[in-house]
């Protein structure tokens, strides 16, 4: 029974670590995700003190699957709490924020690489810029829920922009990767191949939303005829997994499909189920998400190696990349349309790179031109430090920013109600 006993014991350890870490983070006034990340970093770096028995947790198949399932359901739940109409209301801001959030970090990362790695190839410079593009929407979504801001217009701008950012980031990654692979083979990447990648990502979002709006009412009406309890949750999860899987099949991040699935589901889908005594879908999702999502953040922390902080060259490059990553996303504030929106909070919400940045950097390790790697271990370690920094600093920064915005609103309100002097 070891094939099931070991994963179950591992899962028990990860769940307990997540709860303990979240508890201590809450005690010091920080979002629980900060503690979950810290708990994962502790578990993943016990090898530094010659304790290697837990090292297998970083690659355990069951825990990795549950962590990925957790972030998919988190984005589905966040989508359920919004509607297509609400997202369209801030759609222009989301698109502009995403566009600036791609162009700014790409150019700044390129500049940093050109400055600190002058002997590296052009391909290394452009690839390092690419690793700064993507926003880890899962981290921001969790923080917004922790501080009870997931239903605000700022949250909708951030999440909409992060999804568009992911699509644009994947398009840029595919183009850059294609250019590097073509150069290694001595050929050229065709414009048709570039256009296909771009169209595929944008078309998926459009088709998913249109078909979802058309098909989802019929799916849930059919499910409401089932007398078994849990039909609403089963229909919702099946719809989520179908769109998430479809996104994965065509080369997009499954979280994009999960978010699109949640977005097209509205209260009317649950009306017949609620009428017969069931809870709404978002309430039924809560216990599942509360269990699985912390696993994702503990796993993310476990894969962070603290030993990379011991190399001065790596730290210098990492510091420059981190500053470029932060500044690049702060430029997103320029894309916000509307006076009432908190631009600083939106810019901070776009800051974490998380697992997406690690995936991009990992791809770089596999690319070569003329036998020379595009990204060596030292550069990869610098990217890891950048990912850690932007991931860990975002939750407290976002909490501070929203608190600052609240104080400003209260102060302006109190000043507006003060009687004027005679």
VOPAGU-2260 file (C-alpha; in pm, 1 decimal, decimal comma):
REM VOPAGU-2260
SITE   aa  ch    i         X         Y         Z
SITE  UNK   A    0       0,0       0,0       0,0
SITE  UNK   A    1     305,5     230,0      -7,0
SITE  UNK   A    2     198,7     369,7    -346,4
SITE  UNK   A    3    -100,3     536,0    -177,1
SITE  UNK   A    4      22,0     567,6     183,1
SITE  UNK   A    5     322,9     788,0     101,9
SITE  UNK   A    6     128,2    1040,4    -111,3
SITE  UNK   A    7    -144,5    1061,6     154,4
SITE  UNK   A    8     106,7    1128,6     431,3
SITE  UNK   A    9     275,6    1386,2     208,6
SITE  UNK   A   10     -58,7    1554,1     144,2
SITE  UNK   A   11    -131,6    1564,2     516,9
SITE  UNK   A   12     202,4    1737,8     577,9
SITE  UNK   A   13     142,4    1996,4     303,8
SITE  UNK   A   14    -211,1    2073,5     423,8
SITE  UNK   A   15     -95,6    2120,3     784,7
SITE  UNK   A   16     198,0    2338,7     671,9
SITE  UNK   A   17     -40,3    2555,5     468,1
SITE  UNK   A   18    -277,6    2606,8     760,5
SITE  UNK   A   19      -0,2    2683,4    1009,5
SITE  UNK   A   20     167,1    2924,6     767,4
SITE  UNK   A   21    -163,3    3095,3     688,2
SITE  UNK   A   22    -240,0    3125,3    1060,5
SITE  UNK   A   23      84,7    3303,1    1145,4
SITE  UNK   A   24      54,1    3533,4     843,3
SITE  UNK   A   25    -295,1    3633,8     954,2
SITE  UNK   A   26    -169,3    3694,8    1308,8
SITE  UNK   A   27      71,9    3959,9    1180,1
SITE  UNK   A   28    -188,6    4120,7     957,3
SITE  UNK   A   29     -83,8    3971,9     622,3
SITE  UNK   A   30    -287,7    3769,6     369,2
SITE  UNK   A   31    -277,2    3394,1     431,6
SITE  UNK   A   32    -102,7    3334,0      99,4
SITE  UNK   A   33     215,9    3494,1     239,9
SITE  UNK   A   34     229,5    3232,5     515,3
SITE  UNK   A   35     154,8    2950,7     273,0
SITE  UNK   A   36     443,5    3057,2      49,4
SITE  UNK   A   37     673,5    3086,9     352,2
SITE  UNK   A   38     572,4    2740,7     476,2
SITE  UNK   A   39     652,1    2595,9     133,9
SITE  UNK   A   40     992,7    2766,9     125,8
SITE  UNK   A   41    1071,2    2616,9     466,8
SITE  UNK   A   42     968,8    2266,5     358,8
SITE  UNK   A   43    1152,7    2288,7      27,9
SITE  UNK   A   44    1480,9    2406,2     177,1
SITE  UNK   A   45    1527,4    2158,6     461,4
SITE  UNK   A   46    1795,1    2004,6     237,3
SITE  UNK   A   47    2016,2    2301,4     327,5
SITE  UNK   A   48    2045,7    2152,4     677,1
SITE  UNK   A   49    2106,4    1795,9     549,3
SITE  UNK   A   50    1744,5    1692,5     591,0
SITE  UNK   A   51    1662,5    1530,9     258,1
SITE  UNK   A   52    1367,6    1307,9     345,5
SITE  UNK   A   53    1112,3    1567,8     232,2
SITE  UNK   A   54    1285,6    1655,8     -94,1
SITE  UNK   A   55    1051,2    1427,0    -289,3
SITE  UNK   A   56     761,1    1661,2    -210,9
SITE  UNK   A   57     882,2    1895,8    -485,0
SITE  UNK   A   58     810,8    1637,7    -754,2
SITE  UNK   A   59     531,3    1428,8    -597,5
SITE  UNK   A   60     278,4    1363,3    -875,2
SITE  UNK   A   61     -35,5    1367,4    -658,6
SITE  UNK   A   62      53,2    1692,3    -481,1
SITE  UNK   A   63     149,8    1858,6    -809,8
SITE  UNK   A   64    -182,9    1756,6    -966,8
SITE  UNK   A   65    -385,2    1882,0    -668,8
SITE  UNK   A   66    -194,5    2211,0    -668,7
SITE  UNK   A   67    -269,7    2268,1   -1038,1
SITE  UNK   A   68    -632,4    2170,5    -982,0
SITE  UNK   A   69    -647,4    2421,3    -697,8
SITE  UNK   A   70    -537,3    2718,9    -907,4
SITE  UNK   A   71    -776,3    2616,9   -1188,2
SITE  UNK   A   72   -1069,7    2611,1    -944,4
SITE  UNK   A   73    -957,7    2940,7    -789,6
SITE  UNK   A   74    -978,7    3114,7   -1127,5
SITE  UNK   A   75   -1311,0    2942,6   -1197,3
SITE  UNK   A   76   -1450,0    3069,2    -865,7
SITE  UNK   A   77   -1325,4    3422,7    -932,6
SITE  UNK   A   78   -1491,1    3408,2   -1275,1
SITE  UNK   A   79   -1819,6    3289,8   -1121,2
SITE  UNK   A   80   -1819,9    3596,3    -895,8
SITE  UNK   A   81   -1811,5    3824,9   -1202,0
SITE  UNK   A   82   -2011,2    3843,6   -1525,5
SITE  UNK   A   83   -1928,1    3912,4   -1888,1
SITE  UNK   A   84   -2112,0    4244,6   -1860,8
SITE  UNK   A   85   -1906,4    4355,1   -1562,0
SITE  UNK   A   86   -1582,8    4261,4   -1737,1
SITE  UNK   A   87   -1686,0    4445,1   -2056,1
SITE  UNK   A   88   -1747,7    4754,4   -1845,6
SITE  UNK   A   89   -1375,6    4765,3   -1762,2
SITE  UNK   A   90   -1266,7    4592,5   -2081,4
SITE  UNK   A   91   -1082,5    4889,5   -2231,5
SITE  UNK   A   92    -881,3    4941,1   -1912,2
SITE  UNK   A   93    -801,0    4567,8   -1895,3
SITE  UNK   A   94    -678,0    4562,0   -2255,0
SITE  UNK   A   95    -463,8    4875,3   -2218,4
SITE  UNK   A   96    -322,8    4761,0   -1882,0
SITE  UNK   A   97    -233,4    4422,4   -2032,9
SITE  UNK   A   98     -70,9    4579,2   -2338,8
SITE  UNK   A   99     145,5    4815,1   -2131,5
SITE  UNK   A  100     219,2    4523,5   -1895,5
SITE  UNK   A  101     365,8    4326,2   -2186,2
SITE  UNK   A  102     559,8    4596,6   -2370,4
SITE  UNK   A  103     710,3    4768,8   -2063,3
SITE  UNK   A  104     864,5    4462,4   -1890,2
SITE  UNK   A  105     981,4    4318,9   -2224,2
SITE  UNK   A  106    1181,8    4633,0   -2308,5
SITE  UNK   A  107    1313,6    4679,6   -1953,2
SITE  UNK   A  108    1421,5    4314,7   -1925,4
SITE  UNK   A  109    1593,8    4340,7   -2262,4
SITE  UNK   A  110    1777,3    4654,1   -2144,3
SITE  UNK   A  111    1890,3    4491,1   -1817,9
SITE  UNK   A  112    2024,1    4187,7   -2005,3
SITE  UNK   A  113    2202,9    4408,8   -2256,1
SITE  UNK   A  114    2363,1    4604,2   -1969,5
SITE  UNK   A  115    2466,7    4320,8   -1735,1
SITE  UNK   A  116    2521,9    4043,7   -1992,2
SITE  UNK   A  117    2696,5    4231,3   -2276,3
SITE  UNK   A  118    2861,8    3917,6   -2412,5
SITE  UNK   A  119    2533,8    3725,6   -2434,9
SITE  UNK   A  120    2354,4    3680,5   -2766,6
SITE  UNK   A  121    2059,8    3885,5   -2891,6
SITE  UNK   A  122    1841,4    3582,3   -2825,7
SITE  UNK   A  123    1931,1    3581,7   -2455,1
SITE  UNK   A  124    1841,5    3950,2   -2423,1
SITE  UNK   A  125    1499,4    3911,3   -2583,6
SITE  UNK   A  126    1426,1    3591,4   -2393,2
SITE  UNK   A  127    1505,0    3750,9   -2056,4
SITE  UNK   A  128    1266,4    4032,1   -2146,7
SITE  UNK   A  129    1002,7    3770,2   -2226,3
SITE  UNK   A  130    1035,7    3609,5   -1880,7
SITE  UNK   A  131     925,0    3940,0   -1722,9
SITE  UNK   A  132     599,1    3960,9   -1918,6
SITE  UNK   A  133     351,2    3718,2   -1766,9
SITE  UNK   A  134     146,7    3796,4   -1455,4
SITE  UNK   A  135      63,5    3512,0   -1214,0
SITE  UNK   A  136    -310,5    3566,3   -1199,4
SITE  UNK   A  137    -355,0    3290,2    -940,8
SITE  UNK   A  138    -156,4    3477,2    -675,9
SITE  UNK   A  139    -334,5    3808,5    -731,7
SITE  UNK   A  140    -674,6    3639,1    -737,1
SITE  UNK   A  141    -603,3    3473,2    -401,5
SITE  UNK   A  142    -487,3    3799,8    -242,1
SITE  UNK   A  143    -797,9    3981,5    -368,3
SITE  UNK   A  144   -1014,6    3715,4    -204,1
SITE  UNK   A  145    -812,0    3725,0     119,4
SITE  UNK   A  146    -866,1    4101,0     155,8
SITE  UNK   A  147   -1228,4    4083,5      32,3
SITE  UNK   A  148   -1169,4    4284,5    -287,0
SITE  UNK   A  149   -1250,2    4026,5    -553,7
SITE  UNK   A  150   -1580,3    4196,0    -648,2
SITE  UNK   A  151   -1441,4    4547,8    -701,0
SITE  UNK   A  152   -1388,6    4716,1   -1038,8
SITE  UNK   A  153   -1014,6    4723,4    -966,2
SITE  UNK   A  154   -1017,8    4345,3    -923,5
SITE  UNK   A  155   -1201,9    4301,6   -1253,5
SITE  UNK   A  156    -949,3    4522,1   -1433,4
SITE  UNK   A  157    -659,5    4326,1   -1279,1
SITE  UNK   A  158    -803,5    3982,5   -1355,9
SITE  UNK   A  159    -918,1    4075,5   -1705,7
SITE  UNK   A  160    -578,5    4229,9   -1779,0
SITE  UNK   A  161    -396,4    3929,6   -1630,5
SITE  UNK   A  162    -587,9    3689,8   -1856,0
SITE  UNK   A  163    -517,9    3905,0   -2165,0
SITE  UNK   A  164    -159,4    3942,4   -2040,7
SITE  UNK   A  165    -125,3    3562,5   -2025,0
SITE  UNK   A  166    -255,7    3525,6   -2381,0
SITE  UNK   A  167     -23,5    3798,9   -2512,4
SITE  UNK   A  168     265,1    3656,4   -2307,2
SITE  UNK   A  169     213,8    3310,2   -2454,2
SITE  UNK   A  170     201,3    3459,8   -2802,5
SITE  UNK   A  171     529,2    3647,5   -2743,3
SITE  UNK   A  172     687,2    3335,1   -2589,0
SITE  UNK   A  173     581,7    3123,7   -2884,9
SITE  UNK   A  174     719,9    3378,8   -3131,9
SITE  UNK   A  175    1052,3    3421,3   -2947,2
SITE  UNK   A  176    1090,3    3044,3   -2901,1
SITE  UNK   A  177    1011,0    2993,4   -3267,8
SITE  UNK   A  178    1273,7    3250,1   -3370,3
SITE  UNK   A  179    1538,2    3082,8   -3151,2
SITE  UNK   A  180    1458,3    2731,3   -3274,2
SITE  UNK   A  181    1457,4    2852,4   -3633,7
SITE  UNK   A  182    1795,2    3020,7   -3582,2
SITE  UNK   A  183    1934,1    2698,9   -3434,0
SITE  UNK   A  184    1817,6    2510,6   -3744,0
SITE  UNK   A  185    1940,3    2780,3   -3980,5
SITE  UNK   A  186    1589,6    2866,5   -4105,2
SITE  UNK   A  187    1348,2    3156,5   -4059,5
SITE  UNK   A  188    1015,9    3170,0   -3877,0
SITE  UNK   A  189     732,7    3250,4   -4116,9
SITE  UNK   A  190     488,9    3535,2   -4060,2
SITE  UNK   A  191     207,1    3283,7   -4105,1
SITE  UNK   A  192     328,9    3083,9   -3803,9
SITE  UNK   A  193     341,7    3400,1   -3591,2
SITE  UNK   A  194     -10,2    3501,5   -3699,0
SITE  UNK   A  195    -143,0    3152,4   -3623,5
SITE  UNK   A  196     -18,5    3166,7   -3263,8
SITE  UNK   A  197    -175,7    3509,2   -3208,8
SITE  UNK   A  198    -509,3    3418,2   -3366,7
SITE  UNK   A  199    -529,5    3091,0   -3173,3
SITE  UNK   A  200    -506,6    3256,4   -2834,1
SITE  UNK   A  201    -745,4    3542,2   -2901,8
SITE  UNK   A  202    -993,0    3322,8   -3090,4
SITE  UNK   A  203   -1015,2    3078,1   -2800,0
SITE  UNK   A  204   -1126,3    3349,2   -2558,5
SITE  UNK   A  205   -1386,2    3481,9   -2800,7
SITE  UNK   A  206   -1523,9    3139,3   -2894,2
SITE  UNK   A  207   -1526,9    3021,4   -2530,8
SITE  UNK   A  208   -1725,2    3325,5   -2418,8
SITE  UNK   A  209   -1972,7    3318,5   -2708,7
SITE  UNK   A  210   -2034,9    2942,5   -2695,1
SITE  UNK   A  211   -2040,7    2953,7   -2315,4
SITE  UNK   A  212   -2309,9    3219,1   -2306,0
SITE  UNK   A  213   -2514,5    3018,4   -2557,0
SITE  UNK   A  214   -2457,3    2665,8   -2424,2
SITE  UNK   A  215   -2431,3    2707,9   -2046,4
SITE  UNK   A  216   -2801,9    2788,1   -1980,2
SITE  UNK   A  217   -2902,6    2472,5   -2165,5
SITE  UNK   A  218   -2643,2    2262,7   -1982,4
SITE  UNK   A  219   -2759,6    2378,1   -1640,3
SITE  UNK   A  220   -3128,1    2351,2   -1733,1
SITE  UNK   A  221   -3063,5    1988,7   -1825,8
SITE  UNK   A  222   -2866,4    1930,0   -1504,3
SITE  UNK   A  223   -3153,7    2073,7   -1296,3
SITE  UNK   A  224   -3370,8    1782,4   -1409,5
SITE  UNK   A  225   -3138,0    1542,1   -1225,0
SITE  UNK   A  226   -3277,9    1459,8    -883,0
SITE  UNK   A  227   -2945,5    1358,9    -730,6
SITE  UNK   A  228   -2794,4    1606,1    -486,3
SITE  UNK   A  229   -2484,5    1791,3    -606,2
SITE  UNK   A  230   -2600,0    1822,8    -967,3
SITE  UNK   A  231   -2525,1    2197,1    -972,1
SITE  UNK   A  232   -2169,2    2150,8    -847,0
SITE  UNK   A  233   -2111,6    1860,0   -1085,9
SITE  UNK   A  234   -2236,1    2061,7   -1385,4
SITE  UNK   A  235   -2024,5    2360,8   -1286,8
SITE  UNK   A  236   -1707,1    2155,3   -1241,6
SITE  UNK   A  237   -1764,8    1965,6   -1568,6
SITE  UNK   A  238   -1805,5    2296,6   -1752,7
SITE  UNK   A  239   -1490,4    2435,9   -1588,3
SITE  UNK   A  240   -1278,5    2128,9   -1663,9
SITE  UNK   A  241   -1402,9    2113,4   -2025,4
SITE  UNK   A  242   -1298,0    2471,0   -2105,2
SITE  UNK   A  243    -973,7    2444,5   -1903,2
SITE  UNK   A  244    -886,1    2124,1   -2088,1
SITE  UNK   A  245    -972,1    2278,7   -2425,5
SITE  UNK   A  246    -738,2    2570,6   -2348,2
SITE  UNK   A  247    -459,5    2326,4   -2261,8
SITE  UNK   A  248    -510,9    2125,4   -2581,0
SITE  UNK   A  249    -451,2    2428,6   -2804,0
SITE  UNK   A  250    -146,1    2537,4   -2606,9
SITE  UNK   A  251    -293,0    2799,3   -2371,4
SITE  UNK   A  252    -281,9    2799,3   -1992,5
SITE  UNK   A  253    -577,3    2596,0   -1853,3
SITE  UNK   A  254    -649,4    2877,1   -1605,1
SITE  UNK   A  255    -760,8    3093,8   -1899,2
SITE  UNK   A  256   -1029,8    2841,1   -1987,7
SITE  UNK   A  257   -1132,1    2805,6   -1623,0
SITE  UNK   A  258   -1172,4    3182,0   -1583,6
SITE  UNK   A  259   -1375,0    3203,3   -1906,2
SITE  UNK   A  260   -1599,2    2919,6   -1783,0
SITE  UNK   A  261   -1674,1    3098,0   -1457,1
SITE  UNK   A  262   -1729,4    3429,8   -1632,5
SITE  UNK   A  263   -2022,9    3309,6   -1845,0
SITE  UNK   A  264   -2204,3    3150,3   -1550,2
SITE  UNK   A  265   -2452,2    3387,3   -1386,6
SITE  UNK   A  266   -2701,2    3362,4   -1101,9
SITE  UNK   A  267   -2980,2    3252,3   -1335,8
SITE  UNK   A  268   -2792,1    2926,6   -1395,3
SITE  UNK   A  269   -2837,7    2838,4   -1027,5
SITE  UNK   A  270   -3194,8    2965,0    -996,0
SITE  UNK   A  271   -3371,6    2629,6   -1034,7
SITE  UNK   A  272   -3126,3    2458,5    -797,6
SITE  UNK   A  273   -3157,7    2731,0    -533,1
SITE  UNK   A  274   -3537,2    2712,1    -558,5
SITE  UNK   A  275   -3524,9    2349,9    -445,6
SITE  UNK   A  276   -3298,9    2424,7    -148,8
SITE  UNK   A  277   -2941,9    2397,5    -284,6
SITE  UNK   A  278   -2675,6    2659,9    -225,3
SITE  UNK   A  279   -2551,6    2878,5    -512,9
SITE  UNK   A  280   -2253,0    2749,6    -708,4
SITE  UNK   A  281   -1999,4    2994,9    -562,9
SITE  UNK   A  282   -2089,6    2881,0    -209,0
SITE  UNK   A  283   -2054,5    2513,8    -300,8
SITE  UNK   A  284   -1712,2    2580,2    -450,1
SITE  UNK   A  285   -1579,2    2750,4    -136,1
SITE  UNK   A  286   -1482,0    2442,0      72,3
SITE  UNK   A  287   -1314,5    2272,4    -225,7
SITE  UNK   A  288   -1118,0    2584,8    -315,7
SITE  UNK   A  289   -1024,3    2646,3      49,9
SITE  UNK   A  290    -872,0    2298,0      65,2
SITE  UNK   A  291    -690,0    2286,7    -269,7
SITE  UNK   A  292    -562,3    2641,0    -327,1
SITE  UNK   A  293    -324,3    2653,8     -26,8
SITE  UNK   A  294    -157,7    2338,1    -163,4
SITE  UNK   A  295     -67,6    2530,2    -479,0
SITE  UNK   A  296     107,8    2806,7    -286,7
SITE  UNK   A  297     294,9    2566,2     -58,6
SITE  UNK   A  298     419,2    2376,1    -366,1
SITE  UNK   A  299     524,7    2703,9    -528,6
SITE  UNK   A  300     725,1    2786,0    -216,7
SITE  UNK   A  301     880,2    2438,0    -199,9
SITE  UNK   A  302    1027,3    2480,1    -548,2
SITE  UNK   A  303    1212,5    2794,4    -439,8
SITE  UNK   A  304    1581,3    2720,5    -372,1
SITE  UNK   A  305    1737,2    2958,3    -120,7
SITE  UNK   A  306    2091,8    2850,9    -212,3
SITE  UNK   A  307    2078,4    3076,4    -520,0
SITE  UNK   A  308    2107,2    3374,9    -284,3
SITE  UNK   A  309    2470,2    3278,7    -217,8
SITE  UNK   A  310    2605,2    3386,7    -561,2
SITE  UNK   A  311    2686,7    3760,9    -582,0
SITE  UNK   A  312    2674,3    3765,2    -964,7
SITE  UNK   A  313    2334,7    3600,8    -961,9
SITE  UNK   A  314    2208,0    3840,9    -695,7
SITE  UNK   A  315    2321,5    4145,8    -894,7
SITE  UNK   A  316    2136,4    4031,4   -1205,9
SITE  UNK   A  317    1839,9    3923,1    -992,9
SITE  UNK   A  318    1816,2    4265,5    -827,3
SITE  UNK   A  319    1820,1    4443,4   -1163,0
SITE  UNK   A  320    1560,0    4205,5   -1309,0
SITE  UNK   A  321    1338,7    4249,1   -1001,4
SITE  UNK   A  322    1349,7    4627,8   -1029,9
SITE  UNK   A  323    1270,9    4601,0   -1401,9
SITE  UNK   A  324     984,8    4360,8   -1327,1
SITE  UNK   A  325     834,5    4593,9   -1066,3
SITE  UNK   A  326     876,2    4911,0   -1272,0
SITE  UNK   A  327     746,4    4741,6   -1586,7
SITE  UNK   A  328     417,2    4652,9   -1419,0
SITE  UNK   A  329     386,7    4992,4   -1246,9
SITE  UNK   A  330     369,0    5138,5   -1595,8
SITE  UNK   A  331      34,5    4955,1   -1621,7
SITE  UNK   A  332    -122,2    5243,9   -1429,9
SITE  UNK   A  333     -99,5    5447,5   -1751,5
SITE  UNK   A  334    -349,2    5213,8   -1917,8
SITE  UNK   A  335    -627,7    5258,5   -1659,2
SITE  UNK   A  336    -929,9    5445,3   -1797,9
SITE  UNK   A  337   -1159,8    5604,4   -1538,4
SITE  UNK   A  338   -1112,1    5850,9   -1255,9
SITE  UNK   A  339   -1256,5    5636,1    -976,0
SITE  UNK   A  340   -1027,8    5339,1   -1026,1
SITE  UNK   A  341    -724,4    5301,4    -798,0
SITE  UNK   A  342    -437,2    5295,3   -1047,6
SITE  UNK   A  343    -166,7    5202,9    -797,0
SITE  UNK   A  344    -356,5    4896,2    -670,7
SITE  UNK   A  345    -414,4    4779,6   -1028,0
SITE  UNK   A  346     -44,1    4818,7   -1111,0
SITE  UNK   A  347      61,8    4630,8    -795,2
SITE  UNK   A  348    -190,8    4357,1    -869,9
SITE  UNK   A  349     -15,4    4292,9   -1202,5
SITE  UNK   A  350     324,6    4250,3   -1036,4
SITE  UNK   A  351     364,5    3881,8    -928,5
SITE  UNK   A  352     528,5    3643,9   -1178,1
SITE  UNK   A  353     486,1    3322,8    -974,1
SITE  UNK   A  354     473,5    2988,6   -1150,3
SITE  UNK   A  355     426,6    3149,8   -1492,4
SITE  UNK   A  356     767,4    3319,2   -1475,7
SITE  UNK   A  357     927,8    2990,9   -1368,0
SITE  UNK   A  358     768,6    2808,4   -1660,9
SITE  UNK   A  359     896,9    3070,3   -1904,8
SITE  UNK   A  360    1248,7    3054,7   -1756,9
SITE  UNK   A  361    1243,6    2673,9   -1760,2
SITE  UNK   A  362    1171,4    2677,1   -2132,7
SITE  UNK   A  363    1479,4    2894,3   -2178,2
SITE  UNK   A  364    1698,1    2622,4   -2027,9
SITE  UNK   A  365    1601,0    2389,7   -2313,7
SITE  UNK   A  366    1676,3    2634,1   -2597,9
SITE  UNK   A  367    2009,3    2653,3   -2780,8
SITE  UNK   A  368    2160,7    2836,4   -3076,4
SITE  UNK   A  369    2469,2    2679,9   -3234,0
SITE  UNK   A  370    2517,4    2456,9   -2929,8
SITE  UNK   A  371    2512,3    2747,0   -2681,3
SITE  UNK   A  372    2228,1    2759,3   -2423,2
SITE  UNK   A  373    2011,0    3070,8   -2433,1
SITE  UNK   A  374    1972,4    3068,8   -2054,0
SITE  UNK   A  375    2238,3    2911,9   -1830,6
SITE  UNK   A  376    2190,6    2803,5   -1468,3
SITE  UNK   A  377    2314,7    3135,0   -1329,5
SITE  UNK   A  378    2069,2    3339,5   -1535,7
SITE  UNK   A  379    1790,0    3094,6   -1452,7
SITE  UNK   A  380    1866,7    3134,2   -1080,6
SITE  UNK   A  381    1845,6    3514,3   -1117,6
SITE  UNK   A  382    1502,3    3477,1   -1275,4
SITE  UNK   A  383    1398,0    3250,4    -986,4
SITE  UNK   A  384    1499,4    3519,1    -734,6
SITE  UNK   A  385    1299,2    3777,3    -933,6
SITE  UNK   A  386     996,0    3547,7    -928,4
SITE  UNK   A  387    1028,6    3492,8    -552,5
SITE  UNK   A  388    1062,7    3865,8    -484,4
SITE  UNK   A  389     766,3    3977,6    -695,3
SITE  UNK   A  390     552,1    3692,8    -562,8
SITE  UNK   A  391     623,5    3750,4    -193,3
SITE  UNK   A  392     604,2    4130,0    -195,6
SITE  UNK   A  393     274,2    4155,6    -385,9
SITE  UNK   A  394      30,9    4040,5    -110,6
SITE  UNK   A  395     139,1    4292,8     157,7
SITE  UNK   A  396     183,9    4567,8    -105,0
SITE  UNK   A  397    -165,3    4509,2    -244,6
SITE  UNK   A  398    -318,0    4510,0     102,4
SITE  UNK   A  399    -138,3    4836,1     184,9
SITE  UNK   A  400    -244,5    4997,1    -142,0
SITE  UNK   A  401    -614,2    4919,8     -98,3
SITE  UNK   A  402    -600,7    5040,5     265,2
SITE  UNK   A  403    -439,8    5363,6     144,1
SITE  UNK   A  404    -714,9    5404,5    -116,1
SITE  UNK   A  405    -982,2    5352,2     150,0
SITE  UNK   A  406    -826,4    5620,1     374,1
SITE  UNK   A  407    -816,1    5862,6      83,6
SITE  UNK   A  408   -1184,4    5801,6       4,6
SITE  UNK   A  409   -1284,3    5848,2     370,0
SITE  UNK   A  410   -1082,8    6169,3     397,0
SITE  UNK   A  411   -1232,7    6316,0      81,5
SITE  UNK   A  412   -1580,3    6216,5     201,8
SITE  UNK   A  413   -1535,4    6378,1     542,0
SITE  UNK   A  414   -1396,7    6694,3     384,4
SITE  UNK   A  415   -1694,7    6709,5     152,9
SITE  UNK   A  416   -1940,4    6696,5     444,3
SITE  UNK   A  417   -1771,2    6957,5     659,1
SITE  UNK   A  418   -1972,6    7280,0     691,6
SITE  UNK   A  419   -1816,3    7575,9     518,7
SITE  UNK   A  420   -1677,3    7861,7     727,2
SITE  UNK   A  421   -1885,8    8180,3     729,9
